[in-house]
Amino acid sequence: MSDNIEFSCPHCETISAVPAAYAGKRGKCPNCKQVIEVPDPYELAPEPEDHRQAVGGPVGGDDGEKECPFCGEYIKAVAKKCKHCGEFLDRRLRQKNSRPRRRPSAPDEMQAIDWILCIFCSGIGCILGIVYMSQGQSKRGGTMLAVSLVIQVIFTVLQMMAGAANHRGY
């Protein structure tokens, strides 16, 4: 086993290697300067069973590699994150780096592009609203059609007022 511990910064994911004597101590990441703790090599993710012996490869531990429990690719035994699938092997790092997932909008809700079409291209918004309604997205289509028609009426009234003002000589 080498005398270095290789691990990734939980803040910027920079891979660092430090002497094993620093295990359990704190220091600054050379990249982001955040304070991080050097992991104890015995607390690293447990090695899964090594299946390389069945295919004639070296048995685990000899070459400092282990199998990723998520994708099955071989990675360094001290790795905290798989370089192949990107999964964190250390439970603490996995919890710290789990980001809340954005709720995907329902297909029946209007998207930003729908609003833009309704306001700036109301004719196309009307047509698209009818298409959505024919595809079973009645809420989205109905809203697009209504907004497009209201915008069309507002522009027509404004044009009529401007025409009347020009006709009167204002």
N, C-alpha and C positions, 0 to 999 in steps of 0.2 A: 504494500500500500504506500502511496506517495505521502510526503510530509505536508502537502497542501490540501486545504479544503476549498472546493470550488462551489460557489453558490451564486444566486441572482438577487439583486437588490429588489425588495418588494415595491419600491416606488418607481424606478425607471427600468427595471429588468436587466440592468447591466450585469454581465457575468464577471465575478471577481474571484481571485484565488489568493488565499492568505495561508501562512504557516499554520499547522494544526495547533500550535501553542496558543493561538488566539481564539480557540473555540469557546463560545459562551460569552465573549467580551463584546463590547460595543465600539463602533468606529464610524467614521464618515465614509459614505459611498464616494468613490473617486469621480463619479460622473455628476450626480445630482446634489451631492454634499449633505444628504439627509443622514441622520444617525440610524444605523442598522446594527443588528446583532449577528455576529458570526455564529452560524449554527454548529451544534455539536455533531460530529460525524456519526455518532451512534444514534442520533435522533432522526436521521434522514429516513426517507420513505423505505419501508422494508422491501428487500429484493423479492420479486416474484420467482416462481420456480423457473429454472433455466431449461429451455427446451432445445438448446443448441446441441446437446449431446446426441439427440436422436438423428440429427442431420450431419453428424461428424464434426461439428465445430468444437471449439474449446469449451470446457465446462466453466460456469460462472465464477467470477472472482479472479481468474487467472489474468484476464486482460483488462480489468477495471471497468467492465461494462455490466449492465443489467437490462432486462427487458422492460419497456414502458408498459404499465398495466392498462393503459388506455388504447394504444395502437399496436403494441407488440414489437415495435422497432427497438433496436439496441441503442442505448444511450450510456453516458458515463455513470458510473455507480454513485457518484456524489451529486448528480444533477438534481435540481429542484424543479426544473421545467423541461418537458420534452421538446427537443428541437424539431421534431418531426410533426407532431400534432398540436403543440402549443399548450398542452394541459399541464397544470401545476401538480407535481407529485406530492409536495408538502401540503398537508391539510390546512395549516395556518395561512400559507400563501394563497391557496385556492380560495379561502374565505375572504381574505383581504382584497383579492383581485376580482371577485365576482361582482359584476356590475348589474344594477337593476335593468331588466329588459324593458325596452320601450313597448308599450301596448300597441300592437298593430291596429290601425283603424279598421272598423268594420267596412265591408265592401259597400254597404248601403249609406255610408256617411260621405258628405262632400269633401273632396280633397282641395288643397290650395289651388291647384291648376283649374279645378272646376269653378271656383270663385272668380279667378282671373278671367276665364272664358265668359262667364255670365256678365261680368261688369264691362269688360273691354270689347268683347265680341259677342254681343247678346244674341245675334242671329245664330251663330254656331252653338252657343249655349242652349238655345231652344231646341235645335236639332239633336244635340248630344243628350239633352234631358229626355227627349222622346225615345231615343235609342236605349238609354238606361232603363226607362220604364218598360220598354218592350222586352228587355232582358230579365225582368223580374226585380230590378232594383228600384222599386216604386218610390221609396223615400228620397233617395238621391236624385232620381230623375224628376220627380215632382218638384223638389226644391229648386233644382237647376232651371226647370221650365218657368216656375213662378218668379224667381229672381230675374231671369232673363227678360221675361215679359214686363215686369215692373220697371226695369232699367230702360227697356224699349219705350214704354209709355212716358217715362220722365224725359228722355231725349226728344221724343216727338213733341211733347208740350213745350219744352224749351225752344225747339226749332220754330214752333208756331208763334210763340211769344216774340222771338227775334224777328220773324218775318213780319209780324204785325207792327212791331216797332219801326222796322225799315219802311214799311208801307206808309205809316203815318208821318215819317220824316224825322223821327227822333234822332 
